[in-house]
Amino acid sequence: MKGSVAVIGAGPGGLVAARWLLAQGFDPTIFEQGPMVGGQWTGLGAQSGIWPTMYTNTSRVLTAFSDLEHVTDRAFLPFTEIRTYLQRYAEMFDLITRTRFGTRVDLLSRDGDGWLVSHSGTTERFNRVVVASGRFQKPAIPDVPGLDTFDGPAGVISSYDYPGSAPFRGLRVLVAGCAISALEIAAELTQLGADRVVLTQRRQRYVLPKFAAGVPSDHRIFTRYGALANETLAPPEIDRQLKEIVVEAGGSPEQYGAPVPNPSLFAAGVTLNQQFLPLVAEGRITVRPWIESISGGVVAFSDGESEEFDGLVFGTGFDLDIPFLDEDIRTTLNIDAVHLDADRYTFHPELPNLAFMGMWDQSGGFFVPLELQARWLAYTWGGVIPPIDDAEQRQAIAAYRARRGLPQKSRMNLAAVTFARAAGVEPRPDNWPDLRRALLFGPLAPSCFRLEGPDALPDAPDRFAQEAAAFGAITSNEFTERETRYWSMVESLQ
Ligand SMILES: Cc1cc2nc3c(=O)[nH]c(=O)nc-3n(C[C@H](O)[C@H](O)[C@H](O)COP(=O)(O)OP(=O)(O)OC[C@H]3O[C@@H](n4cnc5c(N)ncnc54)[C@H](O)[C@@H]3O)c2cc1C
């Protein structure tokens, strides 16, 4: 064995990190505060913001790791199916026996070139530590004047604590926010018996349906082409192309009676949701601008309107929160509620043998980038790829620091390609003429990152062809007219 590694958290990030560290000959011990593996996907109150009726926002193909396929061919899955999937994955790699359940890490601190992990009144030393305690564990509730005076019978909760629609039956509910959870909860309450649902938001985002023309939208939008375009084209052109795909799939919000979004998709933002806009069009959800103030049960909005509510649900995102890091680590990372200075969210040159998993915010599925991040980390520590140059890491951190304060949300395809490249497993389309279109314009299915490089699999080409063709998406190698147009822009600049 190459040495001990403490992995903090048994969610998808911790499990996939332990799987790839084991393959590199390390001896991982997983610390999990809860009673089972799966993190958010357990649906258990203390470690999960997923509610009882939640389905994945991301397609089955993109909510999986490369070693294990789902047993169903449904496009989107109930969260319980992902919970079972993660349990099977943990059993497949014998990770359950390596997990100490009910063990909450209270403090992580440096000890020479190793790390001390304190929990349950004791301290253990490990050669290396992976922090995989989750990016979406602490709901962010914005400051709203008078929020503490709200006295509606259903009270104020965050989407993290949303228990399902039953307690809101027959009630008037205000949902605050415009990200996925807010729109999903608003749509669910509307259809499952709330008396009235109003959504309040700071700005109108574009809304991309989960499904368009029978194909999950994440297969179309989070492509390798998109990542390459991001590196070569000017931001206004990328903005234009993304907006073209989004509006073609779901129209623009004002067509449904919602406010007009900023013409720039980057400025407005985009959320994935199937039912929200049609429910606005039917008049079953009312959209209001942001809250001005609250007094008792009455909420005043910035358009001068006010209305009485029985309950408030905030779906306003999550703060980055890793409470067990000691002061030395916190200062080095310059950590706050949004940022953590690390090279590609993973390493810091002054914190050797320590790595972070899953600590970025993005649109799109986490499983594929998490697996690629785990492989990069395991290949780096295992010596499969050369150690990262110190100066290069400092440069990457300085570049990240310069972006502090700007919108930080990434996109799944950008994160996946970044980690794949770092791990040396980014497939080259020219090596795979039969898969060229699928590799550029198809889904970033986990199998495409087993085509070449370390741990390539002989069945990866067939699996990837099948996954790209799922839902009738990429069934031929012929570019469409738009793909030809888009690709010629990027190819000429590469
Ligand atoms: C409402 C909601 C819906 C989502 N929908 C999707 C989706 O459709 N598709 C998708 O790909 N992603 C989705 N996500 C993102 C989701 O967070 C990721 O899929 C994935 O769970 C991230 O894995 P993780 O291991 O990094 O973190 P988590 O899943 O959060 O797991 C972290 C684990 O660390 C443990 N832990 C934390 N602190 C400690 C400590 N001090 N000591 C010991 N253990 C600790 C926690 O108990 C938890 O088990 C969603 C997230 C939310 C909140």
The ligand as an SDF file (V2000), in Angstrom:
LIG
                    3D

 53 58  0  0  0  0  0  0  0  0999 V2000
  -31.5110   19.4570   -4.2510 C   0  0  0  0  0  0  0  0  0  0  0  0
  -30.3250   18.9800   -5.0260 C   0  0  0  0  0  0  0  0  0  0  0  0
  -30.5090   18.3680   -6.2500 C   0  0  0  0  0  0  0  0  0  0  0  0
  -29.4130   17.9030   -6.9870 C   0  0  0  0  0  0  0  0  0  0  0  0
  -29.6410   17.3010   -8.2020 N   0  0  0  0  0  0  0  0  0  0  0  0
  -28.5840   16.8140   -8.9060 C   0  0  0  0  0  0  0  0  0  0  0  0
  -28.7880   16.1070  -10.1520 C   0  0  0  0  0  0  0  0  0  0  0  0
  -29.9150   15.9330  -10.6230 O   0  0  0  0  0  0  0  0  0  0  0  0
  -27.7000   15.6140  -10.7820 N   0  0  0  0  0  0  0  0  0  0  0  0
  -26.4330   15.7690  -10.2930 C   0  0  0  0  0  0  0  0  0  0  0  0
  -25.4780   15.2780  -10.9000 O   0  0  0  0  0  0  0  0  0  0  0  0
  -26.2190   16.4570   -9.1450 N   0  0  0  0  0  0  0  0  0  0  0  0
  -27.2480   16.9590   -8.4510 C   0  0  0  0  0  0  0  0  0  0  0  0
  -27.0180   17.6240   -7.2700 N   0  0  0  0  0  0  0  0  0  0  0  0
  -25.6320   17.8840   -6.8510 C   0  0  0  0  0  0  0  0  0  0  0  0
  -25.1290   16.8470   -5.8360 C   0  0  0  0  0  0  0  0  0  0  0  0
  -24.6080   17.5940   -4.7850 O   0  0  0  0  0  0  0  0  0  0  0  0
  -24.0810   15.9310   -6.4700 C   0  0  0  0  0  0  0  0  0  0  0  0
  -24.7290   15.0340   -7.3640 O   0  0  0  0  0  0  0  0  0  0  0  0
  -23.3280   15.0400   -5.4850 C   0  0  0  0  0  0  0  0  0  0  0  0
  -24.1450   14.6050   -4.4320 O   0  0  0  0  0  0  0  0  0  0  0  0
  -22.0770   15.7110   -4.9210 C   0  0  0  0  0  0  0  0  0  0  0  0
  -21.3570   14.7260   -4.2270 O   0  0  0  0  0  0  0  0  0  0  0  0
  -20.3590   15.0730   -3.0390 P   0  0  0  0  0  0  0  0  0  0  0  0
  -19.8370   13.7680   -2.5740 O   0  0  0  0  0  0  0  0  0  0  0  0
  -19.4060   16.1060   -3.4800 O   0  0  0  0  0  0  0  0  0  0  0  0
  -21.2310   15.7600   -1.9020 O   0  0  0  0  0  0  0  0  0  0  0  0
  -22.4760   15.2270   -1.0530 P   0  0  0  0  0  0  0  0  0  0  0  0
  -23.3620   14.3910   -1.8750 O   0  0  0  0  0  0  0  0  0  0  0  0
  -23.0380   16.4380   -0.3980 O   0  0  0  0  0  0  0  0  0  0  0  0
  -21.8230   14.2850    0.0640 O   0  0  0  0  0  0  0  0  0  0  0  0
  -21.0240   14.8030    1.1010 C   0  0  0  0  0  0  0  0  0  0  0  0
  -20.9920   13.8000    2.2480 C   0  0  0  0  0  0  0  0  0  0  0  0
  -20.0530   14.2610    3.2250 O   0  0  0  0  0  0  0  0  0  0  0  0
  -20.5860   14.0120    4.5190 C   0  0  0  0  0  0  0  0  0  0  0  0
  -19.9590   14.9460    5.4620 N   0  0  0  0  0  0  0  0  0  0  0  0
  -20.0340   16.3050    5.4400 C   0  0  0  0  0  0  0  0  0  0  0  0
  -19.3140   16.8270    6.4810 N   0  0  0  0  0  0  0  0  0  0  0  0
  -18.7820   15.7800    7.1500 C   0  0  0  0  0  0  0  0  0  0  0  0
  -17.9460   15.6740    8.2970 C   0  0  0  0  0  0  0  0  0  0  0  0
  -17.5100   16.7520    8.9510 N   0  0  0  0  0  0  0  0  0  0  0  0
  -17.5840   14.4460    8.7110 N   0  0  0  0  0  0  0  0  0  0  0  0
  -18.0110   13.3150    8.0650 C   0  0  0  0  0  0  0  0  0  0  0  0
  -18.8240   13.3660    6.9760 N   0  0  0  0  0  0  0  0  0  0  0  0
  -19.1900   14.5680    6.5120 C   0  0  0  0  0  0  0  0  0  0  0  0
  -22.0870   14.2540    4.3520 C   0  0  0  0  0  0  0  0  0  0  0  0
  -22.8280   13.6150    5.3740 O   0  0  0  0  0  0  0  0  0  0  0  0
  -22.3250   13.6440    2.9730 C   0  0  0  0  0  0  0  0  0  0  0  0
  -22.6450   12.2680    3.0700 O   0  0  0  0  0  0  0  0  0  0  0  0
  -28.0960   18.0850   -6.4960 C   0  0  0  0  0  0  0  0  0  0  0  0
  -27.9010   18.7170   -5.2610 C   0  0  0  0  0  0  0  0  0  0  0  0
  -29.0020   19.1490   -4.5220 C   0  0  0  0  0  0  0  0  0  0  0  0
  -28.7630   19.8150   -3.2010 C   0  0  0  0  0  0  0  0  0  0  0  0
  1  2  1  0
  2  3  1  0
  2 52  2  0
  3  4  2  0
  4  5  1  0
  4 50  1  0
  5  6  2  0
  6  7  1  0
  6 13  1  0
  7  8  2  0
  7  9  1  0
  9 10  1  0
 10 11  2  0
 10 12  1  0
 12 13  2  0
 13 14  1  0
 14 15  1  0
 14 50  1  0
 15 16  1  0
 16 17  1  0
 16 18  1  0
 18 19  1  0
 18 20  1  0
 20 21  1  0
 20 22  1  0
 22 23  1  0
 23 24  1  0
 24 25  2  0
 24 26  1  0
 24 27  1  0
 27 28  1  0
 28 29  2  0
 28 30  1  0
 28 31  1  0
 31 32  1  0
 32 33  1  0
 33 34  1  0
 33 48  1  0
 34 35  1  0
 35 36  1  0
 35 46  1  0
 36 37  1  0
 36 45  1  0
 37 38  2  0
 38 39  1  0
 39 40  1  0
 39 45  2  0
 40 41  1  0
 40 42  2  0
 42 43  1  0
 43 44  2  0
 44 45  1  0
 46 47  1  0
 46 48  1  0
 48 49  1  0
 50 51  2  0
 51 52  1  0
 52 53  1  0
M  END
$$$$
